[in-house]
Amino acid sequence: MCLLSFYQLVFAQDETEEEGPKTGFHKENLFTGGNIAISFFNGAFLVGGNPVFGCSLTNWVDLGIVANYTYASYKDYYGFNDKFRQSIYGGGVFTRLFPIKFLFAQAQAEHNWITSKYIPAPGSGGTTEIATVSGNSILVGGGYSTGRDPNFKSVYGYFAILFDIGNDPYSPYKDSYNRAIPIFRAGFHVPLFQGKGR
């Protein structure tokens, strides 16, 4: 009788593990990660990062917070030998829905501050201009993940394309005509508190 009860307990535990992670908040469902960006070409330089921290509520829903920082510098921006520098920093919240374990839809709300500095060319007679604005963004899109498995969590990469569907003209993801600029992000996801053998 004891052996039968033990077998039922082990069998029930195996079924639970096959169903995916525990729903709701549990520390073994926490994850971190993010992405970095760097670019330089013809006097332009850009570097940035987007660290994330979140929780897998179920095997198909992730929630989290994100921080943003991007620095860009340009030479010969309006004319020869002038400079333009810009810092973007802020953060927000996001959710990812996985209808299939390697495909996801994403929605993300952000608030960012943008500080710009224009330095005219020496001898041009212009003056340095500094401006700071802030803007809200509502990003939606989708992406592809490599190796995401809710049953056996491990590090995996992802690639996403997002668009700002909001109307804020000070969003860093809009052009001078308030049109959405496609946002391409590639990064990684690292599960936390997995314990030994996970």
JOFENVEN-V430326 format. One record per residue. PHI is phi in whole degrees, 0 to 359 (* if undefined). OMEGA is omega in degrees with one decimal (none if undefined). Layout:
BEGIN
<<PHI	OMEGA> <PHI	OMEGA>>
END
This chain:
BEGIN
<<*	178.5> <297	-179.9> <296	178.6> <296	178.6> <297	178.6> <296	178.6> <298	179.2> <297	179.5> <295	179.3> <295	-179.3> <297	178.5> <295	179.0> <294	177.7> <298	178.7> <297	-179.8> <297	-179.9> <295	-179.8> <289	-179.7> <284	179.0> <110	-176.1> <289	174.8> <298	-179.9> <282	-178.6> <83	-176.5> <269	171.9> <217	-172.7> <300	179.7> <288	176.9> <265	179.6> <283	177.6> <214	173.7> <224	-178.6> <143	179.4> <138	179.7> <212	176.4> <233	179.3> <223	174.6> <211	-178.4> <207	173.5> <207	-177.7> <190	174.6> <48	177.3> <84	178.0> <254	178.6> <219	180.0> <219	174.4> <216	-178.8> <195	178.7> <207	179.7> <224	175.8> <291	179.6> <231	174.2> <214	-175.6> <202	-176.9> <217	172.4> <274	-178.2> <288	173.9> <220	179.1> <285	177.7> <228	179.6> <228	172.8> <244	172.2> <235	179.7> <191	175.9> <241	-177.5> <224	173.3> <244	-177.4> <233	166.5> <209	176.8> <220	174.6> <238	179.4> <228	178.4> <224	-177.7> <228	172.2> <253	-178.2> <55	-172.5> <287	174.9> <260	-178.4> <206	-175.4> <296	172.4> <71	171.3> <268	-176.5> <222	175.7> <223	180.0> <234	-176.7> <215	173.7> <240	178.1> <238	179.3> <215	-178.3> <169	-178.8> <186	-179.0> <182	179.8> <233	-179.2> <215	169.8> <223	174.9> <236	177.8> <246	-176.7> <249	175.0> <294	172.6> <230	-169.7> <296	179.2> <251	176.4> <236	180.0> <217	169.0> <253	-175.8> <227	171.1> <231	-173.9> <213	175.1> <253	-176.8> <227	167.0> <229	-176.5> <231	172.5> <252	-177.8> <235	176.4> <248	-177.5> <241	178.1> <224	177.7> <252	-179.3> <243	-179.1> <292	179.4> <296	177.5> <302	178.6> <82	-178.5> <279	-177.9> <85	179.3> <280	179.1> <242	177.7> <293	-178.8> <240	178.6> <235	179.9> <219	175.6> <230	176.8> <227	175.2> <225	-177.8> <207	177.1> <259	178.7> <222	173.3> <238	-174.5> <262	175.5> <226	178.3> <169	-177.6> <203	-178.1> <192	-176.6> <233	177.6> <241	-179.2> <249	172.6> <82	177.3> <287	178.3> <222	-177.4> <294	-179.4> <275	-178.9> <233	-173.1> <294	176.5> <206	178.1> <296	174.6> <215	178.5> <259	177.1> <211	175.4> <225	-176.9> <222	171.7> <238	-177.1> <233	176.7> <227	176.5> <274	-179.5> <264	177.2> <283	-177.1> <245	-177.2> <284	-178.4> <292	179.6> <266	174.2> <297	177.4> <289	-178.7> <255	176.4> <239	176.1> <273	-175.8> <294	176.5> <259	-179.8> <63	175.4> <264	-178.6> <292	175.3> <260	178.3> <302	-179.9> <248	178.8> <254	-179.6> <228	174.8> <231	-176.8> <199	-176.4> <218	-176.7> <231	-177.0> <238	177.6> <290	-179.1> <245	172.3> <54	-178.8> <275	179.6> <77	-178.1> <287	175.5> <78	178.1> <253	none>>
END
